[in-house]
Amino acid sequence: MRDDTDNNQMFINGKGDWGICRDNTEYGGLSGIDFYGMPNDLNVDNYHKATVEELIEHFKGKEESCQDL
């Protein structure tokens, strides 16, 4: 997590939709959010940078499920 940039940071809308902010303006591209799956809400104004607590909750249990692979 970084406070000095939104680039490559996870964002959430509080409704279960997650994405990573991508800022490609430095290279002449666009900025936006790469979503995980098809989001229910495409209005980026409804998203905020995920807090530490939200990240912990999101990834909780995923570590154990990866060990089964």
Predicted model as a PDB file, atoms N, CA, C, CB and O in Angstrom, pLDDT in the B-factor column:
MODEL        1                                                                  
ATOM      1  N   MET A   1       0.833  -1.175   0.000  1.00 83.00           N  
ATOM      2  CA  MET A   1       0.000   0.000   0.000  1.00 83.00           C  
ATOM      3  C   MET A   1       0.881   1.243   0.000  1.00 83.00           C  
ATOM      4  CB  MET A   1      -0.950  -0.004   1.207  1.00 83.00           C  
ATOM      5  O   MET A   1       1.891   1.329   0.699  1.00 83.00           O  
ATOM      6  N   ARG A   2       0.455   2.189  -0.808  1.00 88.00           N  
ATOM      7  CA  ARG A   2       1.188   3.448  -0.882  1.00 88.00           C  
ATOM      8  C   ARG A   2       0.212   4.604  -0.773  1.00 88.00           C  
ATOM      9  CB  ARG A   2       2.003   3.543  -2.194  1.00 88.00           C  
ATOM     10  O   ARG A   2      -0.862   4.589  -1.375  1.00 88.00           O  
ATOM     11  N   ASP A   3       0.594   5.594  -0.005  1.00 87.00           N  
ATOM     12  CA  ASP A   3      -0.242   6.782   0.152  1.00 87.00           C  
ATOM     13  C   ASP A   3       0.068   7.849  -0.889  1.00 87.00           C  
ATOM     14  CB  ASP A   3      -0.067   7.358   1.537  1.00 87.00           C  
ATOM     15  O   ASP A   3      -0.733   8.759  -1.101  1.00 87.00           O  
ATOM     16  N   ASP A   4       1.234   7.742  -1.544  1.00 90.00           N  
ATOM     17  CA  ASP A   4       1.653   8.790  -2.469  1.00 90.00           C  
ATOM     18  C   ASP A   4       1.151   8.601  -3.895  1.00 90.00           C  
ATOM     19  CB  ASP A   4       3.136   8.869  -2.483  1.00 90.00           C  
ATOM     20  O   ASP A   4       1.374   9.462  -4.746  1.00 90.00           O  
ATOM     21  N   THR A   5       0.476   7.486  -4.167  1.00 89.00           N  
ATOM     22  CA  THR A   5      -0.032   7.223  -5.510  1.00 89.00           C  
ATOM     23  C   THR A   5      -1.231   6.283  -5.454  1.00 89.00           C  
ATOM     24  CB  THR A   5       1.073   6.628  -6.397  1.00 89.00           C  
ATOM     25  O   THR A   5      -1.383   5.509  -4.509  1.00 89.00           O  
ATOM     26  N   ASP A   6      -2.074   6.358  -6.470  1.00 91.00           N  
ATOM     27  CA  ASP A   6      -3.167   5.396  -6.625  1.00 91.00           C  
ATOM     28  C   ASP A   6      -2.777   4.296  -7.612  1.00 91.00           C  
ATOM     29  CB  ASP A   6      -4.452   6.109  -7.100  1.00 91.00           C  
ATOM     30  O   ASP A   6      -3.435   3.258  -7.679  1.00 91.00           O  
ATOM     31  N   ASN A   7      -1.712   4.520  -8.374  1.00 92.00           N  
ATOM     32  CA  ASN A   7      -1.305   3.565  -9.393  1.00 92.00           C  
ATOM     33  C   ASN A   7      -0.956   2.217  -8.770  1.00 92.00           C  
ATOM     34  CB  ASN A   7      -0.115   4.106 -10.184  1.00 92.00           C  
ATOM     35  O   ASN A   7      -0.204   2.138  -7.799  1.00 92.00           O  
ATOM     36  N   ASN A   8      -1.517   1.166  -9.348  1.00 94.00           N  
ATOM     37  CA  ASN A   8      -1.315  -0.223  -8.910  1.00 94.00           C  
ATOM     38  C   ASN A   8      -1.830  -0.486  -7.500  1.00 94.00           C  
ATOM     39  CB  ASN A   8       0.154  -0.573  -8.975  1.00 94.00           C  
ATOM     40  O   ASN A   8      -1.359  -1.403  -6.827  1.00 94.00           O  
ATOM     41  N   GLN A   9      -2.783   0.305  -7.054  1.00 95.00           N  
ATOM     42  CA  GLN A   9      -3.397   0.111  -5.746  1.00 95.00           C  
ATOM     43  C   GLN A   9      -4.791  -0.477  -5.930  1.00 95.00           C  
ATOM     44  CB  GLN A   9      -3.460   1.446  -4.957  1.00 95.00           C  
ATOM     45  O   GLN A   9      -5.461  -0.210  -6.927  1.00 95.00           O  
ATOM     46  N   MET A  10      -5.221  -1.281  -4.956  1.00 95.00           N  
ATOM     47  CA  MET A  10      -6.523  -1.919  -5.041  1.00 95.00           C  
ATOM     48  C   MET A  10      -7.623  -0.962  -4.587  1.00 95.00           C  
ATOM     49  CB  MET A  10      -6.546  -3.198  -4.200  1.00 95.00           C  
ATOM     50  O   MET A  10      -7.478  -0.238  -3.602  1.00 95.00           O  
ATOM     51  N   PHE A  11      -8.718  -0.981  -5.330  1.00 95.00           N  
ATOM     52  CA  PHE A  11      -9.882  -0.140  -5.034  1.00 95.00           C  
ATOM     53  C   PHE A  11     -11.107  -1.029  -4.878  1.00 95.00           C  
ATOM     54  CB  PHE A  11     -10.111   0.924  -6.155  1.00 95.00           C  
ATOM     55  O   PHE A  11     -11.197  -2.095  -5.488  1.00 95.00           O  
ATOM     56  N   ILE A  12     -12.044  -0.581  -4.057  1.00 95.00           N  
ATOM     57  CA  ILE A  12     -13.269  -1.331  -3.764  1.00 95.00           C  
ATOM     58  C   ILE A  12     -14.429  -0.342  -3.683  1.00 95.00           C  
ATOM     59  CB  ILE A  12     -13.134  -2.150  -2.428  1.00 95.00           C  
ATOM     60  O   ILE A  12     -14.246   0.829  -3.351  1.00 95.00           O  
ATOM     61  N   ASN A  13     -15.620  -0.837  -3.993  1.00 94.00           N  
ATOM     62  CA  ASN A  13     -16.796   0.028  -3.897  1.00 94.00           C  
ATOM     63  C   ASN A  13     -17.663  -0.307  -2.683  1.00 94.00           C  
ATOM     64  CB  ASN A  13     -17.627  -0.083  -5.166  1.00 94.00           C  
ATOM     65  O   ASN A  13     -18.703   0.318  -2.478  1.00 94.00           O  
ATOM     66  N   GLY A  14     -17.255  -1.268  -1.893  1.00 89.00           N  
ATOM     67  CA  GLY A  14     -18.030  -1.649  -0.713  1.00 89.00           C  
ATOM     68  C   GLY A  14     -19.180  -2.589  -1.029  1.00 89.00           C  
ATOM     69  O   GLY A  14     -19.933  -2.977  -0.136  1.00 89.00           O  
ATOM     70  N   LYS A  15     -19.319  -2.958  -2.307  1.00 91.00           N  
ATOM     71  CA  LYS A  15     -20.391  -3.867  -2.735  1.00 91.00           C  
ATOM     72  C   LYS A  15     -19.819  -5.183  -3.273  1.00 91.00           C  
ATOM     73  CB  LYS A  15     -21.265  -3.194  -3.813  1.00 91.00           C  
ATOM     74  O   LYS A  15     -20.527  -5.975  -3.894  1.00 91.00           O  
ATOM     75  N   GLY A  16     -18.522  -5.397  -3.021  1.00 90.00           N  
ATOM     76  CA  GLY A  16     -17.892  -6.630  -3.470  1.00 90.00           C  
ATOM     77  C   GLY A  16     -17.113  -6.523  -4.772  1.00 90.00           C  
ATOM     78  O   GLY A  16     -16.511  -7.501  -5.216  1.00 90.00           O  
ATOM     79  N   ASP A  17     -17.120  -5.354  -5.382  1.00 94.00           N  
ATOM     80  CA  ASP A  17     -16.374  -5.172  -6.628  1.00 94.00           C  
ATOM     81  C   ASP A  17     -14.978  -4.645  -6.311  1.00 94.00           C  
ATOM     82  CB  ASP A  17     -17.122  -4.202  -7.587  1.00 94.00           C  
ATOM     83  O   ASP A  17     -14.822  -3.680  -5.561  1.00 94.00           O  
ATOM     84  N   TRP A  18     -13.968  -5.288  -6.889  1.00 94.00           N  
ATOM     85  CA  TRP A  18     -12.573  -4.933  -6.670  1.00 94.00           C  
ATOM     86  C   TRP A  18     -11.900  -4.631  -7.995  1.00 94.00           C  
ATOM     87  CB  TRP A  18     -11.831  -6.058  -5.936  1.00 94.00           C  
ATOM     88  O   TRP A  18     -12.284  -5.159  -9.039  1.00 94.00           O  
ATOM     89  N   GLY A  19     -10.890  -3.772  -7.940  1.00 94.00           N  
ATOM     90  CA  GLY A  19     -10.093  -3.490  -9.122  1.00 94.00           C  
ATOM     91  C   GLY A  19      -8.774  -2.866  -8.747  1.00 94.00           C  
ATOM     92  O   GLY A  19      -8.566  -2.451  -7.606  1.00 94.00           O  
ATOM     93  N   ILE A  20      -7.880  -2.803  -9.721  1.00 95.00           N  
ATOM     94  CA  ILE A  20      -6.578  -2.168  -9.532  1.00 95.00           C  
ATOM     95  C   ILE A  20      -6.528  -0.925 -10.398  1.00 95.00           C  
ATOM     96  CB  ILE A  20      -5.409  -3.142  -9.882  1.00 95.00           C  
ATOM     97  O   ILE A  20      -6.826  -0.974 -11.592  1.00 95.00           O  
ATOM     98  N   CYS A  21      -6.153   0.180  -9.795  1.00 94.00           N  
ATOM     99  CA  CYS A  21      -6.016   1.433 -10.528  1.00 94.00           C  
ATOM    100  C   CYS A  21      -4.754   1.358 -11.392  1.00 94.00           C  
ATOM    101  CB  CYS A  21      -5.958   2.654  -9.550  1.00 94.00           C  
ATOM    102  O   CYS A  21      -3.683   0.986 -10.912  1.00 94.00           O  
ATOM    103  N   ARG A  22      -4.894   1.711 -12.651  1.00 93.00           N  
ATOM    104  CA  ARG A  22      -3.761   1.745 -13.582  1.00 93.00           C  
ATOM    105  C   ARG A  22      -3.653   3.147 -14.143  1.00 93.00           C  
ATOM    106  CB  ARG A  22      -3.926   0.695 -14.731  1.00 93.00           C  
ATOM    107  O   ARG A  22      -4.601   3.660 -14.737  1.00 93.00           O  
ATOM    108  N   ASP A  23      -2.500   3.767 -13.954  1.00 92.00           N  
ATOM    109  CA  ASP A  23      -2.259   5.106 -14.486  1.00 92.00           C  
ATOM    110  C   ASP A  23      -1.178   5.004 -15.547  1.00 92.00           C  
ATOM    111  CB  ASP A  23      -1.846   6.107 -13.357  1.00 92.00           C  
ATOM    112  O   ASP A  23       0.008   4.908 -15.232  1.00 92.00           O  
ATOM    113  N   ASN A  24      -1.592   5.025 -16.802  1.00 88.00           N  
ATOM    114  CA  ASN A  24      -0.666   4.907 -17.917  1.00 88.00           C  
ATOM    115  C   ASN A  24      -0.447   6.235 -18.620  1.00 88.00           C  
ATOM    116  CB  ASN A  24      -1.169   3.885 -18.902  1.00 88.00           C  
ATOM    117  O   ASN A  24       0.048   6.266 -19.746  1.00 88.00           O  
ATOM    118  N   THR A  25      -0.814   7.343 -17.964  1.00 88.00           N  
ATOM    119  CA  THR A  25      -0.680   8.654 -18.604  1.00 88.00           C  
ATOM    120  C   THR A  25       0.779   9.026 -18.836  1.00 88.00           C  
ATOM    121  CB  THR A  25      -1.353   9.724 -17.757  1.00 88.00           C  
ATOM    122  O   THR A  25       1.087   9.790 -19.751  1.00 88.00           O  
ATOM    123  N   GLU A  26       1.671   8.495 -18.021  1.00 86.00           N  
ATOM    124  CA  GLU A  26       3.101   8.779 -18.193  1.00 86.00           C  
ATOM    125  C   GLU A  26       3.598   8.285 -19.557  1.00 86.00           C  
ATOM    126  CB  GLU A  26       3.920   8.120 -17.061  1.00 86.00           C  
ATOM    127  O   GLU A  26       4.544   8.839 -20.117  1.00 86.00           O  
ATOM    128  N   TYR A  27       2.961   7.253 -20.077  1.00 87.00           N  
ATOM    129  CA  TYR A  27       3.369   6.659 -21.352  1.00 87.00           C  
ATOM    130  C   TYR A  27       2.415   7.019 -22.487  1.00 87.00           C  
ATOM    131  CB  TYR A  27       3.455   5.148 -21.217  1.00 87.00           C  
ATOM    132  O   TYR A  27       2.424   6.377 -23.538  1.00 87.00           O  
ATOM    133  N   GLY A  28       1.591   8.049 -22.274  1.00 89.00           N  
ATOM    134  CA  GLY A  28       0.657   8.482 -23.309  1.00 89.00           C  
ATOM    135  C   GLY A  28      -0.643   7.709 -23.328  1.00 89.00           C  
ATOM    136  O   GLY A  28      -1.451   7.875 -24.241  1.00 89.00           O  
ATOM    137  N   GLY A  29      -0.856   6.864 -22.328  1.00 88.00           N  
ATOM    138  CA  GLY A  29      -2.077   6.065 -22.259  1.00 88.00           C  
ATOM    139  C   GLY A  29      -3.128   6.709 -21.378  1.00 88.00           C  
ATOM    140  O   GLY A  29      -3.071   7.900 -21.072  1.00 88.00           O  
ATOM    141  N   LEU A  30      -4.074   5.906 -20.985  1.00 89.00           N  
ATOM    142  CA  LEU A  30      -5.180   6.363 -20.146  1.00 89.00           C  
ATOM    143  C   LEU A  30      -5.040   5.806 -18.740  1.00 89.00           C  
ATOM    144  CB  LEU A  30      -6.531   5.949 -20.751  1.00 89.00           C  
ATOM    145  O   LEU A  30      -4.297   4.852 -18.512  1.00 89.00           O  
ATOM    146  N   SER A  31      -5.752   6.402 -17.808  1.00 89.00           N  
ATOM    147  CA  SER A  31      -5.824   5.840 -16.466  1.00 89.00           C  
ATOM    148  C   SER A  31      -7.225   5.273 -16.265  1.00 89.00           C  
ATOM    149  CB  SER A  31      -5.485   6.913 -15.378  1.00 89.00           C  
ATOM    150  O   SER A  31      -8.183   5.717 -16.896  1.00 89.00           O  
ATOM    151  N   GLY A  32      -7.329   4.302 -15.391  1.00 89.00           N  
ATOM    152  CA  GLY A  32      -8.610   3.676 -15.109  1.00 89.00           C  
ATOM    153  C   GLY A  32      -8.445   2.533 -14.136  1.00 89.00           C  
ATOM    154  O   GLY A  32      -7.389   2.375 -13.524  1.00 89.00           O  
ATOM    155  N   ILE A  33      -9.485   1.738 -13.993  1.00 91.00           N  
ATOM    156  CA  ILE A  33      -9.468   0.598 -13.074  1.00 91.00           C  
ATOM    157  C   ILE A  33      -9.590  -0.690 -13.872  1.00 91.00           C  
ATOM    158  CB  ILE A  33     -10.613   0.705 -12.026  1.00 91.00           C  
ATOM    159  O   ILE A  33     -10.488  -0.837 -14.702  1.00 91.00           O  
ATOM    160  N   ASP A  34      -8.673  -1.626 -13.612  1.00 92.00           N  
ATOM    161  CA  ASP A  34      -8.787  -2.987 -14.127  1.00 92.00           C  
ATOM    162  C   ASP A  34      -9.577  -3.774 -13.091  1.00 92.00           C  
ATOM    163  CB  ASP A  34      -7.368  -3.640 -14.405  1.00 92.00           C  
ATOM    164  O   ASP A  34      -9.113  -3.969 -11.968  1.00 92.00           O  
ATOM    165  N   PHE A  35     -10.767  -4.225 -13.466  1.00 92.00           N  
ATOM    166  CA  PHE A  35     -11.637  -4.917 -12.522  1.00 92.00           C  
ATOM    167  C   PHE A  35     -11.338  -6.407 -12.486  1.00 92.00           C  
ATOM    168  CB  PHE A  35     -13.097  -4.687 -12.882  1.00 92.00           C  
ATOM    169  O   PHE A  35     -10.890  -6.993 -13.472  1.00 92.00           O  
ATOM    170  N   TYR A  36     -11.596  -7.010 -11.325  1.00 87.00           N  
ATOM    171  CA  TYR A  36     -11.537  -8.456 -11.183  1.00 87.00           C  
ATOM    172  C   TYR A  36     -12.912  -8.996 -11.527  1.00 87.00           C  
ATOM    173  CB  TYR A  36     -11.095  -8.884  -9.740  1.00 87.00           C  
ATOM    174  O   TYR A  36     -13.839  -8.885 -10.724  1.00 87.00           O  
ATOM    175  N   GLY A  37     -13.055  -9.572 -12.691  1.00 88.00           N  
ATOM    176  CA  GLY A  37     -14.357 -10.031 -13.138  1.00 88.00           C  
ATOM    177  C   GLY A  37     -15.200  -8.871 -13.623  1.00 88.00           C  
ATOM    178  O   GLY A  37     -14.724  -7.741 -13.727  1.00 88.00           O  
ATOM    179  N   MET A  38     -16.443  -9.158 -13.917  1.00 92.00           N  
ATOM    180  CA  MET A  38     -17.366  -8.132 -14.394  1.00 92.00           C  
ATOM    181  C   MET A  38     -17.996  -7.446 -13.188  1.00 92.00           C  
ATOM    182  CB  MET A  38     -18.461  -8.744 -15.323  1.00 92.00           C  
ATOM    183  O   MET A  38     -18.745  -8.079 -12.444  1.00 92.00           O  
ATOM    184  N   PRO A  39     -17.703  -6.147 -12.979  1.00 92.00           N  
ATOM    185  CA  PRO A  39     -18.243  -5.469 -11.800  1.00 92.00           C  
ATOM    186  C   PRO A  39     -19.728  -5.171 -11.950  1.00 92.00           C  
ATOM    187  CB  PRO A  39     -17.482  -4.178 -11.542  1.00 92.00           C  
ATOM    188  O   PRO A  39     -20.248  -5.041 -13.058  1.00 92.00           O  
ATOM    189  N   ASN A  40     -20.390  -5.066 -10.816  1.00 91.00           N  
ATOM    190  CA  ASN A  40     -21.795  -4.666 -10.790  1.00 91.00           C  
ATOM    191  C   ASN A  40     -21.945  -3.166 -10.954  1.00 91.00           C  
ATOM    192  CB  ASN A  40     -22.451  -5.114  -9.492  1.00 91.00           C  
ATOM    193  O   ASN A  40     -22.998  -2.677 -11.365  1.00 91.00           O  
ATOM    194  N   ASP A  41     -20.885  -2.440 -10.631  1.00 91.00           N  
ATOM    195  CA  ASP A  41     -20.925  -0.975 -10.625  1.00 91.00           C  
ATOM    196  C   ASP A  41     -19.727  -0.457 -11.406  1.00 91.00           C  
ATOM    197  CB  ASP A  41     -20.927  -0.410  -9.164  1.00 91.00           C  
ATOM    198  O   ASP A  41     -18.584  -0.656 -10.995  1.00 91.00           O  
ATOM    199  N   LEU A  42     -19.981   0.205 -12.529  1.00 89.00           N  
ATOM    200  CA  LEU A  42     -18.899   0.734 -13.357  1.00 89.00           C  
ATOM    201  C   LEU A  42     -18.592   2.203 -13.077  1.00 89.00           C  
ATOM    202  CB  LEU A  42     -19.247   0.565 -14.810  1.00 89.00           C  
ATOM    203  O   LEU A  42     -17.698   2.774 -13.702  1.00 89.00           O  
ATOM    204  N   ASN A  43     -19.309   2.813 -12.162  1.00 89.00           N  
ATOM    205  CA  ASN A  43     -19.089   4.215 -11.828  1.00 89.00           C  
ATOM    206  C   ASN A  43     -17.873   4.315 -10.902  1.00 89.00           C  
ATOM    207  CB  ASN A  43     -20.358   4.840 -11.157  1.00 89.00           C  
ATOM    208  O   ASN A  43     -17.967   4.016  -9.712  1.00 89.00           O  
ATOM    209  N   VAL A  44     -16.726   4.738 -11.460  1.00 87.00           N  
ATOM    210  CA  VAL A  44     -15.491   4.766 -10.675  1.00 87.00           C  
ATOM    211  C   VAL A  44     -15.555   5.756  -9.515  1.00 87.00           C  
ATOM    212  CB  VAL A  44     -14.322   5.109 -11.570  1.00 87.00           C  
ATOM    213  O   VAL A  44     -14.743   5.669  -8.594  1.00 87.00           O  
ATOM    214  N   ASP A  45     -16.489   6.683  -9.540  1.00 92.00           N  
ATOM    215  CA  ASP A  45     -16.643   7.617  -8.425  1.00 92.00           C  
ATOM    216  C   ASP A  45     -17.118   6.917  -7.156  1.00 92.00           C  
ATOM    217  CB  ASP A  45     -17.620   8.720  -8.799  1.00 92.00           C  
ATOM    218  O   ASP A  45     -16.983   7.461  -6.060  1.00 92.00           O  
ATOM    219  N   ASN A  46     -17.670   5.716  -7.297  1.00 94.00           N  
ATOM    220  CA  ASN A  46     -18.154   4.959  -6.142  1.00 94.00           C  
ATOM    221  C   ASN A  46     -17.059   4.123  -5.479  1.00 94.00           C  
ATOM    222  CB  ASN A  46     -19.292   4.056  -6.563  1.00 94.00           C  
ATOM    223  O   ASN A  46     -17.318   3.448  -4.483  1.00 94.00           O  
ATOM    224  N   TYR A  47     -15.850   4.160  -6.016  1.00 95.00           N  
ATOM    225  CA  TYR A  47     -14.756   3.332  -5.510  1.00 95.00           C  
ATOM    226  C   TYR A  47     -13.811   4.166  -4.645  1.00 95.00           C  
ATOM    227  CB  TYR A  47     -13.983   2.684  -6.677  1.00 95.00           C  
ATOM    228  O   TYR A  47     -13.649   5.369  -4.852  1.00 95.00           O  
ATOM    229  N   HIS A  48     -13.194   3.497  -3.675  1.00 95.00           N  
ATOM    230  CA  HIS A  48     -12.177   4.127  -2.841  1.00 95.00           C  
ATOM    231  C   HIS A  48     -11.003   3.167  -2.687  1.00 95.00           C  
ATOM    232  CB  HIS A  48     -12.757   4.525  -1.451  1.00 95.00           C  
ATOM    233  O   HIS A  48     -11.141   1.956  -2.856  1.00 95.00           O  
ATOM    234  N   LYS A  49      -9.849   3.734  -2.363  1.00 96.00           N  
ATOM    235  CA  LYS A  49      -8.674   2.895  -2.149  1.00 96.00           C  
ATOM    236  C   LYS A  49      -8.947   1.981  -0.961  1.00 96.00           C  
ATOM    237  CB  LYS A  49      -7.392   3.760  -1.910  1.00 96.00           C  
ATOM    238  O   LYS A  49      -9.383   2.436   0.096  1.00 96.00           O  
ATOM    239  N   ALA A  50      -8.692   0.711  -1.141  1.00 95.00           N  
ATOM    240  CA  ALA A  50      -8.962  -0.263  -0.085  1.00 95.00           C  
ATOM    241  C   ALA A  50      -8.108   0.029   1.144  1.00 95.00           C  
ATOM    242  CB  ALA A  50      -8.700  -1.693  -0.589  1.00 95.00           C  
ATOM    243  O   ALA A  50      -6.925   0.354   1.043  1.00 95.00           O  
ATOM    244  N   THR A  51      -8.741  -0.095   2.300  1.00 94.00           N  
ATOM    245  CA  THR A  51      -8.030   0.093   3.564  1.00 94.00           C  
ATOM    246  C   THR A  51      -7.294  -1.194   3.920  1.00 94.00           C  
ATOM    247  CB  THR A  51      -9.010   0.503   4.704  1.00 94.00           C  
ATOM    248  O   THR A  51      -7.536  -2.244   3.325  1.00 94.00           O  
ATOM    249  N   VAL A  52      -6.407  -1.102   4.884  1.00 94.00           N  
ATOM    250  CA  VAL A  52      -5.688  -2.289   5.355  1.00 94.00           C  
ATOM    251  C   VAL A  52      -6.685  -3.348   5.813  1.00 94.00           C  
ATOM    252  CB  VAL A  52      -4.715  -1.925   6.509  1.00 94.00           C  
ATOM    253  O   VAL A  52      -6.526  -4.528   5.503  1.00 94.00           O  
ATOM    254  N   GLU A  53      -7.706  -2.930   6.546  1.00 94.00           N  
ATOM    255  CA  GLU A  53      -8.703  -3.880   7.052  1.00 94.00           C  
ATOM    256  C   GLU A  53      -9.451  -4.557   5.910  1.00 94.00           C  
ATOM    257  CB  GLU A  53      -9.696  -3.169   7.977  1.00 94.00           C  
ATOM    258  O   GLU A  53      -9.700  -5.761   5.961  1.00 94.00           O  
ATOM    259  N   GLU A  54      -9.811  -3.792   4.879  1.00 93.00           N  
ATOM    260  CA  GLU A  54     -10.516  -4.374   3.732  1.00 93.00           C  
ATOM    261  C   GLU A  54      -9.629  -5.364   2.981  1.00 93.00           C  
ATOM    262  CB  GLU A  54     -10.988  -3.267   2.779  1.00 93.00           C  
ATOM    263  O   GLU A  54     -10.104  -6.405   2.528  1.00 93.00           O  
ATOM    264  N   LEU A  55      -8.352  -5.044   2.850  1.00 92.00           N  
ATOM    265  CA  LEU A  55      -7.427  -5.955   2.181  1.00 92.00           C  
ATOM    266  C   LEU A  55      -7.248  -7.250   2.970  1.00 92.00           C  
ATOM    267  CB  LEU A  55      -6.075  -5.277   1.978  1.00 92.00           C  
ATOM    268  O   LEU A  55      -7.251  -8.337   2.393  1.00 92.00           O  
ATOM    269  N   ILE A  56      -7.094  -7.134   4.280  1.00 92.00           N  
ATOM    270  CA  ILE A  56      -6.946  -8.332   5.121  1.00 92.00           C  
ATOM    271  C   ILE A  56      -8.178  -9.210   4.998  1.00 92.00           C  
ATOM    272  CB  ILE A  56      -6.711  -7.945   6.602  1.00 92.00           C  
ATOM    273  O   ILE A  56      -8.059 -10.422   4.822  1.00 92.00           O  
ATOM    274  N   GLU A  57      -9.354  -8.618   5.087  1.00 90.00           N  
ATOM    275  CA  GLU A  57     -10.603  -9.386   4.984  1.00 90.00           C  
ATOM    276  C   GLU A  57     -10.743 -10.035   3.611  1.00 90.00           C  
ATOM    277  CB  GLU A  57     -11.813  -8.481   5.257  1.00 90.00           C  
ATOM    278  O   GLU A  57     -11.194 -11.175   3.500  1.00 90.00           O  
ATOM    279  N   HIS A  58     -10.354  -9.308   2.567  1.00 88.00           N  
ATOM    280  CA  HIS A  58     -10.465  -9.824   1.200  1.00 88.00           C  
ATOM    281  C   HIS A  58      -9.578 -11.051   0.988  1.00 88.00           C  
ATOM    282  CB  HIS A  58     -10.093  -8.733   0.191  1.00 88.00           C  
ATOM    283  O   HIS A  58      -9.992 -12.023   0.356  1.00 88.00           O  
ATOM    284  N   PHE A  59      -8.368 -10.997   1.516  1.00 87.00           N  
ATOM    285  CA  PHE A  59      -7.426 -12.088   1.288  1.00 87.00           C  
ATOM    286  C   PHE A  59      -7.450 -13.153   2.371  1.00 87.00           C  
ATOM    287  CB  PHE A  59      -6.049 -11.540   1.173  1.00 87.00           C  
ATOM    288  O   PHE A  59      -6.764 -14.169   2.253  1.00 87.00           O  
ATOM    289  N   LYS A  60      -8.225 -12.938   3.420  1.00 88.00           N  
ATOM    290  CA  LYS A  60      -8.335 -13.929   4.484  1.00 88.00           C  
ATOM    291  C   LYS A  60      -8.908 -15.221   3.916  1.00 88.00           C  
ATOM    292  CB  LYS A  60      -9.218 -13.402   5.644  1.00 88.00           C  
ATOM    293  O   LYS A  60      -9.922 -15.208   3.218  1.00 88.00           O  
ATOM    294  N   GLY A  61      -8.257 -16.327   4.218  1.00 72.00           N  
ATOM    295  CA  GLY A  61      -8.732 -17.622   3.735  1.00 72.00           C  
ATOM    296  C   GLY A  61      -8.201 -17.998   2.377  1.00 72.00           C  
ATOM    297  O   GLY A  61      -8.173 -19.184   2.049  1.00 72.00           O  
ATOM    298  N   LYS A  62      -7.781 -17.052   1.576  1.00 70.00           N  
ATOM    299  CA  LYS A  62      -7.258 -17.383   0.263  1.00 70.00           C  
ATOM    300  C   LYS A  62      -5.910 -18.082   0.372  1.00 70.00           C  
ATOM    301  CB  LYS A  62      -7.134 -16.127  -0.589  1.00 70.00           C  
ATOM    302  O   LYS A  62      -5.561 -18.897  -0.483  1.00 70.00           O  
ATOM    303  N   GLU A  63      -5.153 -17.771   1.415  1.00 64.00           N  
ATOM    304  CA  GLU A  63      -3.861 -18.403   1.622  1.00 64.00           C  
ATOM    305  C   GLU A  63      -4.022 -19.898   1.854  1.00 64.00           C  
ATOM    306  CB  GLU A  63      -3.134 -17.760   2.798  1.00 64.00           C  
ATOM    307  O   GLU A  63      -3.268 -20.702   1.306  1.00 64.00           O  
ATOM    308  N   GLU A  64      -5.010 -20.271   2.671  1.00 62.00           N  
ATOM    309  CA  GLU A  64      -5.249 -21.679   2.954  1.00 62.00           C  
ATOM    310  C   GLU A  64      -5.715 -22.418   1.706  1.00 62.00           C  
ATOM    311  CB  GLU A  64      -6.277 -21.829   4.069  1.00 62.00           C  
ATOM    312  O   GLU A  64      -5.308 -23.556   1.474  1.00 62.00           O  
ATOM    313  N   SER A  65      -6.563 -21.784   0.903  1.00 60.00           N  
ATOM    314  CA  SER A  65      -7.087 -22.460  -0.296  1.00 60.00           C  
ATOM    315  C   SER A  65      -5.974 -22.663  -1.334  1.00 60.00           C  
ATOM    316  CB  SER A  65      -8.253 -21.638  -0.917  1.00 60.00           C  
ATOM    317  O   SER A  65      -6.039 -23.605  -2.125  1.00 60.00           O  
ATOM    318  N   CYS A  66      -4.968 -21.805  -1.341  1.00 61.00           N  
ATOM    319  CA  CYS A  66      -3.846 -21.977  -2.280  1.00 61.00           C  
ATOM    320  C   CYS A  66      -2.974 -23.150  -1.895  1.00 61.00           C  
ATOM    321  CB  CYS A  66      -2.999 -20.712  -2.342  1.00 61.00           C  
ATOM    322  O   CYS A  66      -2.343 -23.756  -2.761  1.00 61.00           O  
ATOM    323  N   GLN A  67      -2.922 -23.485  -0.616  1.00 61.00           N  
ATOM    324  CA  GLN A  67      -2.111 -24.601  -0.169  1.00 61.00           C  
ATOM    325  C   GLN A  67      -2.669 -25.938  -0.627  1.00 61.00           C  
ATOM    326  CB  GLN A  67      -1.993 -24.584   1.328  1.00 61.00           C  
ATOM    327  O   GLN A  67      -1.944 -26.932  -0.667  1.00 61.00           O  
ATOM    328  N   ASP A  68      -3.951 -25.974  -0.972  1.00 59.00           N  
ATOM    329  CA  ASP A  68      -4.585 -27.211  -1.422  1.00 59.00           C  
ATOM    330  C   ASP A  68      -4.241 -27.540  -2.861  1.00 59.00           C  
ATOM    331  CB  ASP A  68      -6.080 -27.114  -1.269  1.00 59.00           C  
ATOM    332  O   ASP A  68      -4.500 -28.654  -3.315  1.00 59.00           O  
ATOM    333  N   LEU A  69      -3.666 -26.597  -3.586  1.00 57.00           N  
ATOM    334  CA  LEU A  69      -3.381 -26.806  -5.011  1.00 57.00           C  
ATOM    335  C   LEU A  69      -2.218 -27.728  -5.235  1.00 57.00           C  
ATOM    336  CB  LEU A  69      -3.110 -25.497  -5.688  1.00 57.00           C  
ATOM    337  O   LEU A  69      -1.858 -28.000  -6.381  1.00 57.00           O  
TER     338      LEU A  69                                                      
ENDMDL                                                                          
END                                                                             
